[in-house]
Amino acid sequence: MVSLQKPPIQLYSIRNKDEDNNNMTVLSYADSALSVLPPVIAIALAVVTRRVLISLGLGIIVGTLLLSNFSVVDGGVFLLTSITGLFWDDGAANTWNLYILGFLILLGMITALITVSGSARAFADWAQQHIRNRRDAKLLTMFLGCVVFIDDYFNSLVVGSVAKPVTDKYQISRAKLAYLLDSTAAPVCVISPVSSWGAYIIALIGGILTAHGFADEGHLGIFLQMVPMNFYAIFALMLLLCVSFMGLDVGAMRTQEKKAAMGELYDPEKGLPPGANSDLPEADTGKILGLFVPITTLVFATFFFMLNSGAAALAAEGLDFSVIGAFEKTDVSSSLFFGAIVGLAVTIILVAIQGVEKSLVMTGLLQGGRSMLPAIYILLFAWTIAGIIGQLETGKFMASLATGNIPFALLPAVIFILAGLTAFATGTSWGTFGIMLPIAADMAMGSNSEMMLPMLAAVLAGAVFGDHCSPISDTTILSSTGASCHHIDHVVTQLPYALIVALISLVGYIVLGFTESIYIGMLASCIVFVASVFALKFKVARYAQ
């Protein structure tokens, strides 16, 4: 769930002039092994140095040099046009990006107003009386993440705003909160037909199946058949439940949780994380409704605008209205933005009714918007490098690795790995869907058409896995923002769990490929899952000794 993971960013194309016919030809670096260099540099440096902007900036520079054939002038023009294109493209505003940035700022304001009104503290006090312990706080967050499934961005940011007062009260680290958000965002959305993800996937697989002669198949029914084949999404949720219920904290996550137990929810030496409002004054008259009413309004308003924009698009094409069809055609970014405007208006009204001083309201609005700037900076850099990666056709190069004399029984596992690597390198699961799903379908039709759906499901699973691990993924960035967690801390703490689930899924796809049985593949994954949970539990017990 970067190019904002959804619509592609149109950027200035650098091309070389062919001396023989004076035509423009694409640079030879595109769709080659060198095209992987920019994301590898950015990701590796981000993990090693933990300086996200500098790492992304170096990746952008390397990619720009490759695209411009190391011409400083052409590279400068490309970079300037790319940055401009984030806001103004083809003679018009780049509304997708602007709406998403606007949504971030508005949500920051809503969260800050809830804080200064004292409603966040009132909710935390209420939760302390009704939620018995840290485990219940984590399970509540997971429950909310599974319920708010209409979009991954919305999930990460809104659930984070609701859950943060509770998890803070029980001294749960912001890294753990980010993991809870990230592992219920994409995994839930990718298996939910009534979501922006589900609608996009249904549209993609519908076109693919029609192209291969399966026009009579019900696309929604096909999507639902693929849900139990998406091993990564299923076992990511199951492992999250076990981690939350059993306290299976290992590696960097254990370190973060130990610090949180002593009152250090995030690393203060790195400054305030995105979305943090810890220094805001709070009124003494806060009510629980001051949190629930704005957030509920935000949810329903966004849902309304998503259906409304989708319905308008269907009507423009002369198509009958359906919920799935509306989600397929919806404009997610504008829906989030206008939903946030309604939510902010309701929040301001409630704050006024509560009698909060105007100075506190203004402070909340300014500080709330400002708190989102770190996340916005990271997103702008991530979008820029995503555009460069698109120009270099890194995804196509990764997809080309699937060709060759690979035994058919291994194809589901190979497709899962390549989809994961592609999403990791490009930072976009949606882009990976668009690249890898047609390839997986062609490979299935060329060998065994009965394995079509498992192959397509392996792509979906691999793309979510790669997206989970990638520091340049927008879903990862927004999960960090929703939790007010330092971005790389979230990446490093989530990585071991994502790799464990990937291993569980890989075993399932290998067994599925050899047996051609979804049930046996699922059984194999379940066995590895149980073994993994026991191994984690044993490791945690050794820590306690």
C-alpha positions as CSV (number, residue, x, y, z in Angstrom):
1,M,0.0,0.0,0.0
2,V,5.1,5.2,-3.6
3,S,4.4,7.2,-6.6
4,L,1.9,7.5,-4.1
5,Q,1.4,3.8,-4.4
6,K,-1.7,4.5,-6.4
7,P,-1.7,6.7,-9.5
8,P,1.7,7.1,-11.3
9,I,3.5,10.4,-11.0
10,Q,4.2,11.8,-14.5
11,L,7.8,13.2,-14.6
12,Y,10.1,14.8,-17.1
13,S,11.7,12.1,-19.3
14,I,15.4,12.4,-20.1
15,R,16.2,10.8,-23.5
16,N,19.2,10.7,-25.7
17,K,19.2,11.9,-29.3
18,D,19.9,9.2,-31.9
19,E,22.5,10.6,-34.3
20,D,21.3,8.5,-37.3
21,N,17.6,9.5,-37.4
22,N,17.5,12.4,-34.9
23,N,14.9,10.6,-32.8
24,M,14.8,10.4,-29.1
25,T,15.6,7.0,-27.6
26,V,15.3,5.8,-24.0
27,L,18.6,5.6,-22.1
28,S,20.2,2.1,-21.9
29,Y,20.2,2.3,-18.1
30,A,16.4,1.8,-18.1
31,D,15.2,-1.8,-17.4
32,S,18.8,-2.9,-16.5
33,A,20.6,-4.1,-13.4
34,L,21.8,-0.5,-12.8
35,S,18.1,0.6,-12.4
36,V,18.1,-1.1,-9.0
37,L,21.0,1.1,-7.8
38,P,19.0,4.2,-6.6
39,P,16.6,2.3,-4.3
40,V,19.3,0.0,-3.0
41,I,21.5,3.0,-2.1
42,A,18.5,4.9,-0.5
43,I,17.3,1.9,1.5
44,A,20.7,0.6,2.6
45,L,21.8,4.1,3.8
46,A,18.5,4.7,5.5
47,V,18.8,1.5,7.6
48,V,22.5,2.1,8.3
49,T,22.6,5.8,9.0
50,R,18.9,6.2,10.1
51,R,18.8,9.5,8.3
52,V,15.9,9.1,5.9
53,L,16.0,12.4,4.0
54,I,19.8,12.3,3.4
55,S,19.5,8.6,2.2
56,L,16.6,9.3,-0.1
57,G,18.4,12.4,-1.4
58,L,21.5,10.4,-2.3
59,G,19.3,7.8,-4.1
60,I,17.6,10.6,-6.0
61,I,21.0,12.1,-7.1
62,V,22.3,8.7,-8.3
63,G,19.1,8.0,-10.2
64,T,19.1,11.4,-11.8
65,L,22.7,10.9,-12.9
66,L,21.9,7.6,-14.4
67,L,18.9,9.0,-16.3
68,S,20.9,12.0,-17.5
69,N,23.9,9.9,-18.6
70,F,25.8,11.8,-15.9
71,S,25.1,15.2,-17.5
72,V,24.8,17.8,-14.7
73,V,22.8,20.1,-16.8
74,D,20.2,17.5,-18.0
75,G,20.1,16.1,-14.5
76,G,19.4,19.5,-13.0
77,V,16.6,20.1,-15.5
78,F,15.1,16.6,-14.8
79,L,15.3,17.1,-11.1
80,L,13.7,20.5,-11.1
81,T,10.9,19.3,-13.4
82,S,10.4,16.3,-11.3
83,I,10.0,18.3,-8.1
84,T,7.7,20.8,-9.8
85,G,5.7,17.9,-11.2
86,L,4.8,16.8,-7.6
87,F,2.6,19.9,-7.4
88,W,2.0,21.1,-11.0
89,D,1.8,18.6,-13.9
90,D,0.8,18.9,-17.5
91,G,-0.5,22.4,-17.1
92,A,-2.6,21.6,-14.1
93,A,-2.3,21.0,-10.3
94,N,-1.3,17.5,-9.3
95,T,-4.4,17.1,-7.3
96,W,-3.6,13.6,-6.0
97,N,-0.4,14.7,-4.2
98,L,-1.9,18.0,-3.0
99,Y,-5.0,16.4,-1.6
100,I,-2.9,13.8,0.3
101,L,-0.6,16.5,1.7
102,G,-3.7,18.5,2.6
103,F,-5.2,15.5,4.3
104,L,-2.1,15.1,6.4
105,I,-2.1,18.7,7.6
106,L,-5.9,18.7,8.4
107,L,-5.6,15.4,10.3
108,G,-2.7,16.9,12.3
109,M,-4.9,19.8,13.2
110,I,-7.8,17.6,14.2
111,T,-5.5,15.5,16.4
112,A,-4.0,18.6,18.0
113,L,-7.4,20.1,18.7
114,I,-8.5,16.9,20.3
115,T,-5.4,17.1,22.5
116,V,-5.7,20.7,23.5
117,S,-9.3,20.3,24.3
118,G,-8.4,17.6,26.8
119,S,-10.5,15.0,25.0
120,A,-7.5,12.7,24.3
121,R,-6.6,12.7,28.0
122,A,-10.2,12.0,28.9
123,F,-10.3,9.1,26.5
124,A,-7.0,7.7,28.0
125,D,-8.5,8.0,31.5
126,W,-11.7,6.3,30.4
127,A,-9.6,3.5,28.7
128,Q,-7.6,3.0,31.9
129,Q,-10.8,2.2,33.7
130,H,-12.1,-0.2,31.1
131,I,-9.0,-1.6,29.5
132,R,-7.2,-3.7,32.0
133,N,-3.7,-3.9,30.8
134,R,-1.1,-3.4,28.0
135,R,-2.3,-6.5,26.2
136,D,-5.9,-5.2,26.0
137,A,-4.6,-1.8,24.7
138,K,-2.8,-3.6,21.9
139,L,-5.7,-5.8,21.1
140,L,-8.0,-2.7,20.9
141,T,-5.6,-1.1,18.4
142,M,-5.6,-4.2,16.3
143,F,-9.4,-4.5,16.4
144,L,-9.7,-0.8,15.3
145,G,-7.2,-1.5,12.5
146,C,-9.3,-4.4,11.2
147,V,-12.5,-2.5,11.4
148,V,-11.3,0.7,9.5
149,F,-10.5,-1.1,6.2
150,I,-11.7,1.3,3.5
151,D,-8.1,2.5,2.7
152,D,-4.6,1.9,4.1
153,Y,-3.7,5.6,4.4
154,F,-6.9,6.3,6.3
155,N,-6.4,3.2,8.5
156,S,-2.8,4.1,9.5
157,L,-3.5,7.7,10.3
158,V,-7.0,7.6,11.9
159,V,-6.5,4.5,14.0
160,G,-3.2,5.9,15.1
161,S,-4.9,9.1,16.3
162,V,-7.5,7.1,18.3
163,A,-5.2,4.5,19.7
164,K,-2.3,6.7,20.7
165,P,-3.7,8.1,23.9
166,V,-4.4,4.5,25.1
167,T,-1.1,3.0,24.1
168,D,0.7,5.9,25.6
169,K,-1.2,5.5,28.9
170,Y,0.0,1.9,29.1
171,Q,3.6,2.7,28.0
172,I,3.5,0.9,24.7
173,S,6.3,2.1,22.5
174,R,5.4,4.1,19.4
175,A,7.4,1.5,17.4
176,K,4.9,-1.2,18.6
177,L,2.0,1.1,17.7
178,A,3.4,1.6,14.2
179,Y,3.7,-2.2,13.8
180,L,0.1,-2.6,14.9
181,L,-1.0,0.0,12.4
182,D,1.1,-1.2,9.4
183,S,0.2,-4.8,9.9
184,T,-3.6,-4.1,9.9
185,A,-3.5,-1.6,7.1
186,A,-2.4,-3.3,3.9
187,P,-3.1,-6.9,5.0
188,V,-6.7,-6.1,5.8
189,C,-7.3,-3.9,2.8
190,V,-5.8,-6.4,0.3
191,I,-8.3,-9.1,1.3
192,S,-11.3,-6.8,1.7
193,P,-13.4,-6.3,-1.5
194,V,-15.0,-3.1,-0.1
195,S,-11.9,-1.0,0.0
196,S,-9.8,1.0,-2.4
197,W,-7.4,-1.9,-2.6
198,G,-10.0,-4.5,-3.2
199,A,-11.7,-2.5,-5.9
200,Y,-8.4,-1.8,-7.7
201,I,-7.4,-5.5,-7.5
202,I,-10.8,-6.7,-8.8
203,A,-10.5,-4.3,-11.7
204,L,-7.0,-5.6,-12.5
205,I,-7.8,-9.3,-12.3
206,G,-11.0,-8.7,-14.2
207,G,-9.1,-7.4,-17.2
208,I,-6.5,-10.2,-16.9
209,L,-9.1,-13.0,-16.7
210,T,-11.1,-11.5,-19.6
211,A,-7.9,-11.3,-21.7
212,H,-7.3,-15.0,-21.1
213,G,-10.8,-16.1,-21.9
214,F,-12.4,-16.2,-18.5
215,A,-15.0,-13.5,-19.3
216,D,-17.9,-15.4,-17.8
217,E,-16.3,-15.7,-14.3
218,G,-17.6,-13.3,-11.6
219,H,-14.7,-11.0,-10.7
220,L,-15.9,-10.5,-7.2
221,G,-16.3,-14.2,-6.7
222,I,-12.8,-14.8,-8.1
223,F,-11.4,-12.2,-5.7
224,L,-13.0,-13.9,-2.7
225,Q,-11.6,-17.2,-3.8
226,M,-8.1,-15.7,-3.8
227,V,-8.4,-14.5,-0.2
228,P,-7.4,-17.8,1.5
229,M,-4.5,-18.0,-1.0
230,N,-3.0,-14.7,0.2
231,F,-0.8,-16.4,2.8
232,Y,1.2,-13.3,3.7
233,A,-1.9,-11.1,4.6
234,I,-3.5,-13.9,6.7
235,F,-0.4,-14.9,8.6
236,A,0.7,-11.3,9.1
237,L,-2.6,-10.7,11.0
238,M,-2.2,-14.0,12.9
239,L,1.3,-13.2,14.0
240,L,0.3,-9.7,15.0
241,L,-2.4,-11.2,17.2
242,C,0.1,-13.6,18.8
243,V,2.6,-10.8,19.3
244,S,0.0,-8.6,20.9
245,F,-1.5,-11.4,23.1
246,M,1.7,-13.1,24.1
247,G,4.1,-10.2,24.2
248,L,6.5,-11.8,21.6
249,D,8.9,-8.8,21.5
250,V,12.3,-9.7,20.0
251,G,15.3,-7.8,18.6
252,A,14.9,-4.0,18.2
253,M,11.2,-4.2,19.2
254,R,12.2,-5.6,22.6
255,T,14.6,-2.7,23.1
256,Q,11.9,-0.2,22.2
257,E,9.4,-1.8,24.6
258,K,11.8,-1.9,27.5
259,K,12.5,1.8,27.0
260,A,8.7,2.5,26.8
261,A,8.2,0.7,30.1
262,M,10.5,3.2,31.6
263,G,8.6,6.1,30.1
264,E,10.6,6.6,26.8
265,L,8.0,6.0,24.1
266,Y,10.3,7.1,21.3
267,D,14.0,8.1,21.1
268,P,14.1,11.8,22.3
269,E,17.6,12.2,20.9
270,K,16.1,12.1,17.4
271,G,13.7,14.9,18.1
272,L,9.9,14.9,17.9
273,P,8.7,12.2,15.4
274,P,6.1,13.1,12.7
275,G,2.7,13.9,14.1
276,A,3.8,14.3,17.7
277,N,2.1,16.9,19.8
278,S,3.6,16.2,23.2
279,D,4.3,19.8,24.1
280,L,0.7,21.1,23.6
281,P,-1.2,22.6,26.6
282,E,-4.5,20.7,27.5
283,A,-7.7,22.1,28.8
284,D,-9.3,20.5,32.0
285,T,-12.8,20.2,30.5
286,G,-12.1,17.4,28.0
287,K,-14.9,14.9,27.2
288,I,-14.6,11.5,25.5
289,L,-17.1,12.6,22.9
290,G,-14.6,15.2,21.9
291,L,-12.5,12.4,20.5
292,F,-15.1,10.0,19.2
293,V,-17.4,12.5,17.4
294,P,-14.7,14.1,15.2
295,I,-13.1,10.7,14.4
296,T,-16.5,9.1,13.6
297,T,-17.5,12.1,11.5
298,L,-14.2,11.8,9.7
299,V,-14.8,8.1,9.0
300,F,-18.3,8.5,7.7
301,A,-17.6,11.7,5.7
302,T,-14.6,10.0,4.0
303,F,-16.7,6.9,3.2
304,F,-19.5,9.2,1.8
305,F,-17.1,11.1,-0.4
306,M,-15.5,7.9,-1.7
307,L,-18.9,6.5,-2.7
308,N,-20.0,9.9,-4.1
309,S,-16.9,10.4,-6.3
310,G,-17.1,6.7,-7.4
311,A,-20.8,7.1,-8.2
312,A,-20.2,10.2,-10.3
313,A,-17.5,8.4,-12.3
314,L,-19.8,5.5,-12.9
315,A,-22.6,7.8,-14.0
316,A,-20.2,9.6,-16.4
317,E,-19.4,6.3,-18.1
318,G,-23.1,5.3,-18.2
319,L,-22.7,2.5,-15.7
320,D,-25.1,1.4,-13.0
321,F,-24.1,2.1,-9.4
322,S,-22.7,-0.6,-7.2
323,V,-20.6,-0.3,-4.1
324,I,-17.7,-2.3,-5.6
325,G,-17.9,-0.3,-8.8
326,A,-17.9,3.0,-6.8
327,F,-14.8,1.9,-4.9
328,E,-13.2,0.9,-8.2
329,K,-13.7,4.4,-9.6
330,T,-13.4,6.5,-6.4
331,D,-11.0,9.3,-6.0
332,V,-9.3,8.4,-2.8
333,S,-7.2,11.5,-2.3
334,S,-10.0,14.0,-2.7
335,S,-12.3,11.9,-0.5
336,L,-9.7,11.9,2.3
337,F,-9.2,15.6,1.9
338,F,-12.9,16.6,2.0
339,G,-13.6,14.1,4.7
340,A,-10.9,15.8,6.8
341,I,-12.4,19.2,6.2
342,V,-15.7,18.0,7.5
343,G,-14.0,16.3,10.4
344,L,-12.0,19.5,11.2
345,A,-15.2,21.7,11.1
346,V,-16.9,19.4,13.6
347,T,-13.9,19.3,15.8
348,I,-13.8,23.2,15.9
349,I,-17.5,23.3,16.7
350,L,-17.1,20.9,19.6
351,V,-14.1,22.8,20.9
352,A,-16.0,26.0,20.8
353,I,-19.0,24.4,22.6
354,Q,-16.6,23.1,25.2
355,G,-15.4,26.7,25.8
356,V,-11.7,26.1,25.0
357,E,-9.8,29.4,24.9
358,K,-9.2,30.8,21.4
359,S,-5.4,31.0,22.1
360,L,-5.4,27.2,22.7
361,V,-7.4,26.6,19.5
362,M,-5.0,28.6,17.4
363,T,-2.0,26.9,19.1
364,G,-3.5,23.5,18.3
365,L,-4.2,24.4,14.6
366,L,-0.7,25.8,14.1
367,Q,1.2,23.1,16.0
368,G,-1.0,20.3,14.5
369,G,-0.3,21.4,10.9
370,R,3.4,21.9,11.7
371,S,3.7,18.4,13.4
372,M,3.0,16.8,10.0
373,L,5.9,18.5,8.2
374,P,8.5,15.8,8.9
375,A,6.1,13.2,7.3
376,I,5.5,15.5,4.4
377,Y,9.2,16.0,3.7
378,I,9.7,12.2,3.7
379,L,6.8,11.7,1.4
380,L,8.0,14.4,-1.1
381,F,11.4,12.7,-1.2
382,A,9.8,9.3,-1.5
383,W,7.6,10.4,-4.4
384,T,10.6,11.9,-6.2
385,I,12.7,8.7,-6.0
386,A,9.6,6.7,-7.0
387,G,9.3,8.8,-10.1
388,I,13.0,8.2,-10.9
389,I,12.6,4.5,-10.3
390,G,9.7,4.5,-12.7
391,Q,11.8,6.3,-15.3
392,L,14.5,3.7,-14.8
393,E,11.9,0.9,-15.2
394,T,13.2,-0.9,-12.1
395,G,10.0,-2.8,-11.8
396,K,10.2,-4.1,-15.3
397,F,13.8,-5.3,-14.7
398,M,12.7,-7.1,-11.5
399,A,9.8,-8.7,-13.3
400,S,12.1,-9.9,-16.1
401,L,13.9,-12.1,-13.6
402,A,10.8,-14.3,-13.6
403,T,11.6,-15.5,-17.1
404,G,13.7,-18.6,-17.7
405,N,13.6,-22.3,-17.2
406,I,12.0,-22.4,-13.7
407,P,10.2,-25.6,-12.7
408,F,6.5,-25.0,-12.7
409,A,6.1,-26.3,-9.1
410,L,8.3,-23.5,-7.9
411,L,6.6,-20.7,-9.8
412,P,4.2,-19.6,-7.0
413,A,7.1,-19.3,-4.6
414,V,9.3,-17.5,-7.2
415,I,6.5,-15.1,-8.1
416,F,6.0,-14.3,-4.4
417,I,9.8,-13.6,-3.9
418,L,10.0,-11.4,-7.1
419,A,6.9,-9.5,-6.2
420,G,8.3,-8.8,-2.8
421,L,11.7,-7.7,-4.2
422,T,9.9,-5.4,-6.7
423,A,7.7,-3.8,-4.0
424,F,10.7,-3.4,-1.7
425,A,12.8,-1.7,-4.4
426,T,10.0,0.5,-5.8
427,G,8.1,1.2,-2.6
428,T,4.8,0.5,-4.2
429,S,2.5,-2.5,-3.8
430,W,0.0,-1.1,-6.3
431,G,2.6,-0.6,-8.9
432,T,3.9,-4.1,-8.3
433,F,0.3,-5.4,-8.8
434,G,0.2,-3.7,-12.2
435,I,3.5,-5.1,-13.3
436,M,3.5,-8.6,-11.9
437,L,-0.1,-9.8,-12.1
438,P,-0.2,-9.9,-16.0
439,I,3.2,-11.7,-15.9
440,A,1.9,-14.3,-13.4
441,A,-1.2,-14.9,-15.4
442,D,0.8,-15.4,-18.6
443,M,3.1,-17.9,-16.8
444,A,0.1,-19.8,-15.5
445,M,-1.6,-20.0,-18.9
446,G,1.7,-21.2,-20.4
447,S,1.9,-24.2,-18.1
448,N,-1.2,-24.9,-16.0
449,S,-4.2,-22.6,-16.1
450,E,-5.6,-24.2,-13.0
451,M,-2.9,-22.5,-11.0
452,M,-3.9,-19.1,-12.3
453,L,-5.5,-17.9,-9.0
454,P,-2.7,-19.1,-6.7
455,M,-0.2,-17.4,-8.9
456,L,-2.1,-14.1,-8.8
457,A,-2.6,-14.5,-5.0
458,A,1.2,-15.0,-4.7
459,V,1.8,-11.6,-6.4
460,L,-0.6,-9.9,-4.0
461,A,1.1,-11.5,-1.0
462,G,4.6,-10.7,-2.2
463,A,3.7,-7.1,-3.0
464,V,2.4,-6.5,0.5
465,F,5.4,-8.2,2.0
466,G,7.9,-6.0,0.1
467,D,5.8,-2.9,0.9
468,H,6.0,-3.8,4.6
469,C,9.8,-3.9,4.5
470,S,10.5,-0.9,2.3
471,P,11.6,2.4,4.0
472,I,10.5,4.2,0.8
473,S,6.9,2.8,0.9
474,D,4.2,5.4,1.5
475,T,2.2,3.0,3.7
476,T,5.3,2.5,5.9
477,I,5.8,6.2,6.1
478,L,2.2,7.0,7.0
479,S,2.1,4.2,9.6
480,S,5.1,5.9,11.2
481,T,3.3,9.2,11.1
482,G,0.1,7.7,12.5
483,A,2.0,6.3,15.4
484,S,4.2,9.4,15.8
485,C,7.2,7.1,15.6
486,H,10.6,7.8,14.0
487,H,10.4,6.2,10.6
488,I,13.5,4.0,10.6
489,D,12.7,2.8,14.1
490,H,9.4,1.5,12.7
491,V,11.2,-0.1,9.7
492,V,13.8,-1.9,11.8
493,T,11.4,-3.1,14.5
494,Q,8.8,-4.4,12.0
495,L,11.3,-6.1,9.7
496,P,11.9,-9.4,11.7
497,Y,8.2,-10.0,11.9
498,A,7.7,-9.4,8.2
499,L,10.5,-11.8,7.4
500,I,9.0,-14.5,9.6
501,V,5.6,-14.2,7.9
502,A,7.4,-14.2,4.5
503,L,9.1,-17.4,5.4
504,I,5.8,-18.9,6.5
505,S,4.2,-17.8,3.2
506,L,7.1,-19.1,1.1
507,V,6.8,-22.6,2.6
508,G,3.1,-22.5,1.8
509,Y,3.6,-21.5,-1.8
510,I,6.3,-24.1,-2.3
511,V,4.0,-26.9,-1.0
512,L,1.1,-25.5,-3.0
513,G,3.2,-25.5,-6.2
514,F,4.2,-29.2,-5.8
515,T,0.8,-30.4,-4.5
516,E,-1.5,-28.0,-6.5
517,S,-3.6,-28.0,-3.3
518,I,-4.5,-24.8,-1.5
519,Y,-5.4,-26.7,1.6
520,I,-2.2,-28.6,1.9
521,G,-0.3,-25.4,1.2
522,M,-2.2,-23.6,4.0
523,L,-1.6,-26.6,6.3
524,A,2.1,-26.4,5.7
525,S,2.1,-22.7,6.4
526,C,0.1,-23.3,9.6
527,I,2.7,-25.8,10.8
528,V,5.6,-23.4,10.2
529,F,3.5,-20.6,11.8
530,V,3.0,-22.6,15.0
531,A,6.7,-23.5,15.1
532,S,7.6,-19.8,14.6
533,V,5.4,-18.7,17.5
534,F,6.9,-21.3,19.8
535,A,10.4,-20.2,18.7
536,L,9.6,-16.6,19.5
537,K,8.1,-17.6,22.8
538,F,11.2,-19.6,23.7
539,K,13.4,-16.6,22.8
540,V,11.3,-14.2,24.9
541,A,11.5,-16.7,27.8
542,R,15.3,-16.8,27.5
543,Y,15.4,-13.0,27.6
544,A,13.5,-13.1,30.9
545,Q,16.0,-15.4,32.6
